[in-house]
Amino acid sequence: NWFDQHKMFDFSIRHAIAVQNHERSLQLIGSVVEEMWEKGHHVAILNYGSLLPEELIKKSANFCLYYAWVLIISGQVQKGATFLNDAETVFKSNYDKNILPDKKNLWGKITVASAYLHSQLNNPEKTIAYFKIALDNLGTEESLWLGWGWFAFGMAQFSLGDLSQSINAFNEAFKFGKLSRNIHLISTGAQRMSDCEQQLGHYQSAY
């Protein structure tokens, strides 16, 4: 509690895990997990996820979302997909009949993650469907999430062979990457734009 009150979250989480107060651990992690994800502390999220009981994690749509994302990008796609499905199920059971304004962003983030997952699995139709839901729910201030949504949409259009749409989408992802100052999104969006330009024979633009 002392560490928590003094905003030393890593210590407070480690102590809660050490005494196997898992519900308190998940509560503490939930308060900082988005900031950890944004700053690229993905290994820490993976470590926390490995220390907590899976049945408890699956009750939290919020932690499931971020844990699923880092599992997917670390190559554990099927495990990540399972937790992402749990995030969607938990959210729908709690909020789907009446999504409150303060919960729309969470639903938007879950659907961005689902769009990203299906873009990696080469399911363009599902990617586009989730992306459209995300756009309807995310607030304009969620530049990082909007960027990854556009990135997934660009991947779907690339799979469908529409390079023009794909370039436009990756350019949107690149813009949102700059707004959020996220180097990973900036560099990945730029690289994908370059790939598309090369396929069109626009080598100077690609360079």
Secondary structure per residue as TSV (DSSP state, phi and psi in degrees):
chain	resnum	aa	ss	phi	psi
A	1	N	-	360.0	-38.7
A	2	W	H	-62.4	-46.8
A	3	F	H	-61.0	-40.4
A	4	D	H	-62.7	-45.5
A	5	Q	H	-63.5	-28.0
A	6	H	T	-100.3	17.8
A	7	K	T	56.8	32.9
A	8	M	-	-100.6	72.7
A	9	F	H	-66.7	-36.8
A	10	D	H	-61.6	-41.7
A	11	F	H	-66.2	-42.7
A	12	S	H	-64.3	-39.5
A	13	I	H	-66.0	-44.7
A	14	R	H	-61.5	-39.8
A	15	H	H	-66.8	-42.0
A	16	A	H	-63.5	-38.8
A	17	I	H	-67.7	-39.8
A	18	A	H	-60.5	-36.3
A	19	V	T	-93.6	9.1
A	20	Q	T	60.0	33.0
A	21	N	-	-89.0	78.1
A	22	H	H	-69.1	-36.6
A	23	E	H	-64.3	-42.0
A	24	R	H	-64.4	-39.6
A	25	S	H	-58.2	-47.8
A	26	L	H	-66.1	-36.1
A	27	Q	H	-63.2	-44.7
A	28	L	H	-65.7	-44.5
A	29	I	H	-62.2	-41.5
A	30	G	H	-59.6	-27.8
A	31	S	H	-77.6	-16.7
A	32	V	H	-126.3	-3.9
A	33	V	H	-65.1	-35.3
A	34	E	H	-66.4	-42.1
A	35	E	H	-62.4	-40.2
A	36	M	H	-61.3	-44.0
A	37	W	H	-63.0	-44.7
A	38	E	H	-62.8	-35.2
A	39	K	T	-86.3	-0.5
A	40	G	T	82.5	19.4
A	41	H	-	-83.9	56.8
A	42	H	H	-72.6	-34.2
A	43	V	H	-63.3	-38.8
A	44	A	H	-63.4	-41.5
A	45	I	H	-63.1	-42.4
A	46	L	H	-60.9	-42.7
A	47	N	H	-63.5	-44.5
A	48	Y	H	-61.3	-43.3
A	49	G	H	-61.0	-35.6
A	50	S	H	-73.6	-20.6
A	51	L	H	-91.9	-15.1
A	52	L	S	-100.1	148.3
A	53	P	-	-62.3	133.4
A	54	E	H	-60.0	-36.7
A	55	E	H	-65.6	-27.1
A	56	L	H	-78.1	-43.3
A	57	I	H	-56.2	-41.2
A	58	K	T	-68.9	-7.1
A	59	K	T	-89.5	-10.7
A	60	S	-	-111.4	104.9
A	61	A	H	-59.8	-35.7
A	62	N	H	-64.9	-54.3
A	63	F	H	-69.9	-35.9
A	64	C	H	-54.4	-40.9
A	65	L	H	-58.7	-54.1
A	66	Y	H	-73.1	-37.1
A	67	Y	H	-63.6	-43.0
A	68	A	H	-61.1	-43.6
A	69	W	H	-59.4	-49.2
A	70	V	H	-71.1	-29.3
A	71	L	H	-63.8	-44.0
A	72	I	H	-62.1	-48.3
A	73	I	H	-75.0	-14.3
A	74	S	T	-92.2	5.1
A	75	G	T	97.3	-4.5
A	76	Q	-	-92.6	64.3
A	77	V	H	-65.0	-46.9
A	78	Q	H	-65.7	-40.6
A	79	K	H	-65.1	-42.0
A	80	G	H	-62.5	-41.2
A	81	A	H	-61.6	-36.4
A	82	T	H	-64.1	-46.0
A	83	F	H	-69.2	-34.1
A	84	L	H	-67.0	-38.4
A	85	N	H	-63.3	-37.8
A	86	D	H	-63.7	-40.5
A	87	A	H	-60.1	-43.2
A	88	E	H	-66.4	-42.3
A	89	T	H	-64.2	-46.9
A	90	V	H	-63.0	-43.5
A	91	F	H	-61.3	-47.9
A	92	K	H	-62.8	-38.5
A	93	S	H	-67.9	-27.5
A	94	N	H	-95.1	-33.6
A	95	Y	H	-130.0	-11.4
A	96	D	T	-61.5	-32.4
A	97	K	T	-71.9	-25.4
A	98	N	S	-152.9	81.4
A	99	I	-	-73.3	111.7
A	100	L	-	-70.4	152.2
A	101	P	H	-52.0	-38.5
A	102	D	H	-76.2	-7.1
A	103	K	H	-103.2	-9.3
A	104	K	H	-62.4	-39.3
A	105	N	H	-62.9	-39.6
A	106	L	H	-62.5	-43.3
A	107	W	H	-64.2	-39.1
A	108	G	H	-61.2	-41.0
A	109	K	H	-68.1	-41.2
A	110	I	H	-61.3	-41.4
A	111	T	H	-74.0	-29.0
A	112	V	H	-63.3	-45.9
A	113	A	H	-60.8	-38.7
A	114	S	H	-66.9	-39.7
A	115	A	H	-62.0	-43.9
A	116	Y	H	-62.8	-43.8
A	117	L	H	-56.7	-49.3
A	118	H	H	-71.3	-24.1
A	119	S	H	-68.3	-34.0
A	120	Q	H	-74.6	-26.2
A	121	L	T	-90.7	2.9
A	122	N	T	60.7	45.8
A	123	N	-	-113.4	78.2
A	124	P	H	-61.7	-35.7
A	125	E	H	-64.4	-46.1
A	126	K	H	-66.6	-36.9
A	127	T	H	-58.2	-48.9
A	128	I	H	-65.2	-40.6
A	129	A	H	-61.7	-45.8
A	130	Y	H	-67.4	-37.6
A	131	F	H	-60.6	-42.2
A	132	K	H	-64.7	-39.2
A	133	I	H	-63.3	-42.1
A	134	A	H	-60.3	-44.7
A	135	L	H	-61.6	-32.9
A	136	D	H	-74.1	-15.3
A	137	N	H	-117.5	-27.4
A	138	L	-	-75.0	139.2
A	139	G	-	-76.1	158.4
A	140	T	T	-64.5	-20.3
A	141	E	T	-79.7	-9.4
A	142	E	-	-87.1	61.7
A	143	S	H	-64.1	-38.1
A	144	L	H	-66.2	-44.0
A	145	W	H	-67.3	-40.4
A	146	L	H	-62.0	-38.9
A	147	G	H	-61.5	-45.1
A	148	W	H	-69.7	-29.9
A	149	G	H	-63.9	-46.8
A	150	W	H	-64.3	-35.2
A	151	F	H	-61.8	-46.9
A	152	A	H	-61.2	-41.0
A	153	F	H	-62.5	-39.9
A	154	G	H	-62.3	-39.8
A	155	M	H	-63.5	-38.9
A	156	A	H	-64.8	-44.9
A	157	Q	H	-65.2	-35.2
A	158	F	H	-62.5	-43.2
A	159	S	H	-63.0	-33.6
A	160	L	T	-82.9	-4.0
A	161	G	T	85.6	9.9
A	162	D	-	-94.6	86.6
A	163	L	H	-69.3	-32.3
A	164	S	H	-64.4	-48.4
A	165	Q	H	-62.6	-38.0
A	166	S	H	-63.7	-45.7
A	167	I	H	-60.3	-44.5
A	168	N	H	-59.9	-42.4
A	169	A	H	-66.8	-44.6
A	170	F	H	-65.6	-32.4
A	171	N	H	-65.5	-39.2
A	172	E	H	-63.7	-42.9
A	173	A	H	-60.2	-41.6
A	174	F	H	-61.8	-43.8
A	175	K	H	-62.7	-44.8
A	176	F	H	-68.3	-30.7
A	177	G	H	-62.1	-41.8
A	178	K	H	-67.5	-38.8
A	179	L	H	-62.1	-39.2
A	180	S	H	-89.0	-6.3
A	181	R	T	58.1	38.3
A	182	N	-	-100.3	108.4
A	183	I	H	-62.0	-38.2
A	184	H	H	-62.6	-46.0
A	185	L	H	-67.5	-40.3
A	186	I	H	-59.5	-51.7
A	187	S	H	-68.8	-38.3
A	188	T	H	-69.1	-41.8
A	189	G	H	-62.5	-42.8
A	190	A	H	-64.9	-41.1
A	191	Q	H	-63.2	-41.5
A	192	R	H	-68.6	-37.2
A	193	M	H	-60.7	-41.6
A	194	S	H	-61.7	-41.7
A	195	D	H	-58.6	-44.2
A	196	C	H	-65.4	-44.0
A	197	E	H	-62.3	-38.1
A	198	Q	H	-63.1	-42.3
A	199	Q	H	-63.6	-27.6
A	200	L	T	-86.3	-2.8
A	201	G	T	81.4	14.0
A	202	H	-	-93.3	76.6
A	203	Y	H	-73.0	-32.6
A	204	Q	H	-66.9	-43.4
A	205	S	H	-62.5	-40.8
A	206	A	H	-61.6	-40.6
A	207	Y	-	-65.6	360.0
